[in-house]
Amino acid sequence: MRIKVINPNTTWSMTAKIGAAATAVAAAGTEIVAVSPSMGPASIEGHYDEAVSALGVLDEVRRGEAEGCHGYLVACFDDPGLDAAREIANGPVVGIAEAAMHMASFVSEGFSVVATGHRSRIILERLARSYGMGTRCRRVRTTELAVLDLEVEGSEACSTILAECRRAIAEDGADCIVLGCAGMADLAGLIARETGVPVVDGVAAGVKILEGLIGMGLSTSRAGGYAYPNPKIYAGDLVRFAPDPARARSEGGGGCRG
């Protein structure tokens, strides 16, 4: 199977790290294709970055459909563009936040998310509630780190994150840590060894969930809100994002959904 791992930001050093983490857990016979969009922000830190980056995610899913990809992983912890990507992908689409939180719920009674900048806290708390994890997520913890600090060799990013993970265990009653950024994918093993609790990286979790979904022949339902988009005219720079009327007809899309 071929899984396309989409880092929604345009920082290729982070994409390489994410791709390595995905490849490390992939089963024999799973091909990992790690990409960054050709357009978008260098990092995603807030609602505006998230909204803009969603177009890059959709562009890569459209490319992946032509390339024969069987599933897609949105490798940003905000899960930007996830619902829209599910509408246009033939195969399943998984976001790393949703994957990590569900995986953590299988191995713990309560987890804390450790993320980067403080402005992400409200976004991630909202995601936890929307994924039904409001009672399992003990706390979303953030730091003074910017996302791109994770890419600076010799920085204090690792020690800062580790210290916050230790506080989460001591203060939150968490018995599992969820790493709240795809750029932390290379830290999971070290933090697990140092803290003695399960540490879930959403990139690894998402790959394994996708392998299971694809292996079971499961894809996104077209019977409800994830039906293929209604065909209509798109204007300006977004012309190439217009839904395909032929595909809408073949998949039963195009109905009235409000």
C-alpha positions as CSV (number, residue, x, y, z in Angstrom):
1,M,0.0,0.0,0.0
2,R,1.1,3.6,-0.6
3,I,0.5,6.1,2.1
4,K,1.0,9.8,1.4
5,V,2.2,11.7,4.5
6,I,1.5,15.4,4.1
7,N,3.4,17.9,6.3
8,P,1.1,20.9,5.7
9,N,4.0,23.4,6.3
10,T,6.7,24.1,3.8
11,T,9.8,23.4,6.0
12,W,11.4,20.4,4.2
13,S,13.8,19.5,7.1
14,M,10.7,18.8,9.2
15,T,9.1,16.9,6.3
16,A,12.2,14.6,6.2
17,K,12.0,14.0,9.9
18,I,8.3,13.2,9.6
19,G,8.9,10.9,6.7
20,A,11.7,9.0,8.6
21,A,9.3,8.5,11.6
22,A,6.6,7.2,9.4
23,T,8.9,4.8,7.5
24,A,10.3,3.5,10.8
25,V,7.0,2.1,11.9
26,A,5.5,1.2,8.5
27,A,5.0,-2.5,7.8
28,A,6.9,-4.3,5.0
29,G,5.1,-3.5,1.8
30,T,4.0,-0.1,2.9
31,E,5.4,2.7,0.8
32,I,5.6,6.1,2.6
33,V,5.6,9.2,0.4
34,A,6.4,12.2,2.6
35,V,5.7,15.7,1.1
36,S,5.3,19.3,1.8
37,P,2.9,21.4,-0.3
38,S,4.4,23.9,-2.8
39,M,2.5,26.7,-1.1
40,G,1.8,27.6,2.5
41,P,3.4,28.8,5.7
42,A,6.8,27.7,7.0
43,S,5.1,26.6,10.2
44,I,1.5,26.4,11.5
45,E,0.9,28.4,14.7
46,G,-2.7,29.6,14.9
47,H,-6.0,29.7,13.1
48,Y,-4.8,31.8,10.1
49,D,-1.8,29.5,9.4
50,E,-4.1,26.5,9.7
51,A,-6.7,27.9,7.3
52,V,-4.1,28.8,4.7
53,S,-2.3,25.5,5.0
54,A,-5.5,23.5,4.3
55,L,-5.3,24.5,0.6
56,G,-1.8,22.9,0.4
57,V,-3.2,19.8,2.0
58,L,-6.0,19.5,-0.5
59,D,-3.6,20.1,-3.4
60,E,-1.4,17.2,-2.2
61,V,-4.5,14.9,-1.8
62,R,-5.6,15.8,-5.4
63,R,-2.0,14.9,-6.6
64,G,-2.1,11.7,-4.5
65,E,-5.3,10.6,-6.2
66,A,-3.5,10.8,-9.6
67,E,-0.5,9.1,-8.1
68,G,-2.4,6.0,-6.9
69,C,-2.1,6.7,-3.2
70,H,-4.2,4.4,-0.9
71,G,-4.5,6.7,2.1
72,Y,-3.3,10.0,3.5
73,L,-1.9,11.3,6.8
74,V,-2.2,15.0,7.7
75,A,1.0,15.5,9.7
76,C,0.2,18.6,11.7
77,F,-1.3,18.4,15.1
78,D,-4.0,21.0,14.2
79,D,-5.3,18.5,11.7
80,P,-5.8,21.3,9.1
81,G,-8.1,20.5,6.2
82,L,-8.8,17.0,7.5
83,D,-12.6,17.0,6.9
84,A,-12.2,18.6,3.4
85,A,-9.6,16.1,2.5
86,R,-11.9,13.2,3.4
87,E,-14.5,14.5,1.0
88,I,-12.1,14.3,-2.0
89,A,-9.9,11.3,-1.2
90,N,-10.8,7.8,-2.4
91,G,-8.9,6.2,0.5
92,P,-9.0,7.0,4.2
93,V,-7.5,10.2,5.6
94,V,-6.2,10.5,9.2
95,G,-5.0,13.5,11.1
96,I,-2.2,13.0,13.6
97,A,-4.0,14.7,16.5
98,E,-7.0,12.4,16.2
99,A,-4.8,9.4,15.7
100,A,-2.6,10.1,18.7
101,M,-5.4,10.9,21.1
102,H,-7.3,7.7,20.2
103,M,-4.1,5.6,20.5
104,A,-3.3,7.1,23.9
105,S,-6.8,6.2,25.1
106,F,-6.1,2.6,24.4
107,V,-3.0,2.4,26.7
108,S,-3.8,4.9,29.5
109,E,-6.6,6.3,31.7
110,G,-5.6,9.8,30.9
111,F,-3.1,11.7,28.8
112,S,-1.6,15.1,28.6
113,V,-0.7,16.8,25.3
114,V,2.6,18.6,25.3
115,A,2.8,21.1,22.4
116,T,4.9,24.2,21.4
117,G,3.6,27.8,21.5
118,H,1.0,28.9,24.0
119,R,-1.5,30.0,21.3
120,S,-2.1,26.4,20.3
121,R,-3.6,25.5,23.6
122,I,-7.2,26.5,22.9
123,I,-7.1,24.9,19.4
124,L,-5.9,21.6,20.8
125,E,-8.4,21.7,23.7
126,R,-11.1,22.1,21.1
127,L,-9.8,19.2,19.1
128,A,-9.8,17.0,22.1
129,R,-13.4,17.7,22.8
130,S,-14.4,17.3,19.2
131,Y,-12.7,13.9,19.1
132,G,-14.6,12.7,22.2
133,M,-11.4,13.0,24.4
134,G,-12.5,15.7,26.7
135,T,-12.5,13.5,29.8
136,R,-9.4,11.5,28.7
137,C,-7.2,14.5,28.0
138,R,-6.0,15.7,31.4
139,R,-4.4,18.9,30.1
140,V,-2.9,20.5,27.0
141,R,0.5,21.9,28.0
142,T,2.4,24.4,25.9
143,T,5.8,26.0,26.1
144,E,7.6,29.1,24.9
145,L,8.9,27.2,21.9
146,A,8.1,28.1,18.3
147,V,7.5,25.2,16.0
148,L,10.7,26.0,14.0
149,D,12.8,25.8,17.2
150,L,12.4,22.0,16.8
151,E,14.5,22.3,13.7
152,V,17.4,24.1,15.2
153,E,20.3,21.8,16.0
154,G,21.7,22.2,19.4
155,S,18.7,24.2,20.7
156,E,17.1,23.5,24.1
157,A,13.9,22.3,22.5
158,C,14.3,18.7,23.5
159,S,15.1,19.5,27.2
160,T,12.2,22.0,27.3
161,I,9.7,19.4,26.0
162,L,11.1,16.7,28.3
163,A,10.7,19.0,31.4
164,E,7.1,19.7,30.4
165,C,6.4,16.0,30.0
166,R,7.7,15.4,33.5
167,R,5.5,18.1,34.9
168,A,2.5,16.6,33.1
169,I,3.0,13.3,34.8
170,A,3.6,14.9,38.2
171,E,0.9,17.5,38.2
172,D,-1.9,16.4,35.8
173,G,-2.4,12.8,36.8
174,A,-1.4,11.8,33.3
175,D,-0.1,8.3,32.7
176,C,0.6,8.9,29.0
177,I,2.1,11.7,27.0
178,V,0.9,12.8,23.5
179,L,3.4,14.8,21.6
180,G,1.5,17.8,20.2
181,C,3.6,18.5,17.1
182,A,4.7,16.4,14.1
183,G,8.1,18.1,14.5
184,M,8.5,16.2,17.8
185,A,8.3,12.8,16.0
186,D,11.9,12.0,16.6
187,L,11.6,12.5,20.4
188,A,9.1,9.9,21.3
189,G,11.5,7.1,22.2
190,L,13.8,9.3,24.3
191,I,11.0,10.8,26.3
192,A,9.4,7.4,26.9
193,R,12.7,6.1,28.3
194,E,13.2,9.2,30.4
195,T,9.7,9.3,31.9
196,G,8.7,5.7,32.0
197,V,5.3,6.2,30.6
198,P,3.9,5.6,27.0
199,V,4.6,8.5,24.7
200,V,2.5,8.7,21.5
201,D,3.7,10.4,18.4
202,G,0.8,11.1,16.1
203,V,2.9,10.4,12.9
204,A,3.6,6.8,14.0
205,A,0.0,6.4,15.3
206,G,-1.5,7.7,12.1
207,V,0.5,5.4,9.9
208,K,-0.5,2.3,11.9
209,I,-4.2,3.3,11.9
210,L,-4.1,3.9,8.1
211,E,-2.5,0.5,7.5
212,G,-5.3,-1.0,9.5
213,L,-8.0,0.9,7.6
214,I,-6.6,0.2,4.2
215,G,-5.9,-3.4,5.1
216,M,-9.6,-3.9,6.1
217,G,-10.8,-2.2,2.9
218,L,-12.3,0.7,4.8
219,S,-12.6,4.2,3.4
220,T,-14.6,7.3,4.2
221,S,-18.4,7.0,3.9
222,R,-20.1,8.9,1.2
223,A,-23.5,8.6,2.7
224,G,-23.4,11.7,4.9
225,G,-21.3,14.8,5.4
226,Y,-18.2,13.4,3.7
227,A,-20.0,13.1,0.3
228,Y,-17.9,14.3,-2.6
229,P,-18.2,18.2,-2.9
230,N,-21.1,19.7,-4.9
231,P,-19.8,20.7,-8.3
232,K,-19.9,24.4,-9.0
233,I,-17.9,27.2,-10.5
234,Y,-14.8,28.3,-8.6
235,A,-13.2,31.7,-9.5
236,G,-9.8,33.4,-9.5
237,D,-6.8,31.5,-8.2
238,L,-9.0,28.7,-6.9
239,V,-10.2,27.5,-10.3
240,R,-8.1,24.4,-10.2
241,F,-9.7,23.3,-6.9
242,A,-13.2,23.1,-8.4
243,P,-14.8,19.7,-7.8
244,D,-15.1,17.3,-10.7
245,P,-18.7,17.0,-11.8
246,A,-18.1,13.6,-13.3
247,R,-16.8,12.3,-10.0
248,A,-19.7,13.8,-8.1
249,R,-22.1,11.9,-10.3
250,S,-20.2,8.7,-10.0
251,E,-20.0,8.8,-6.2
252,G,-23.5,10.1,-5.7
253,G,-22.4,13.5,-4.6
254,G,-23.9,16.8,-5.5
255,G,-26.9,16.5,-3.4
256,C,-28.3,19.3,-1.2
257,R,-26.4,19.5,2.1
258,G,-27.3,23.0,3.2
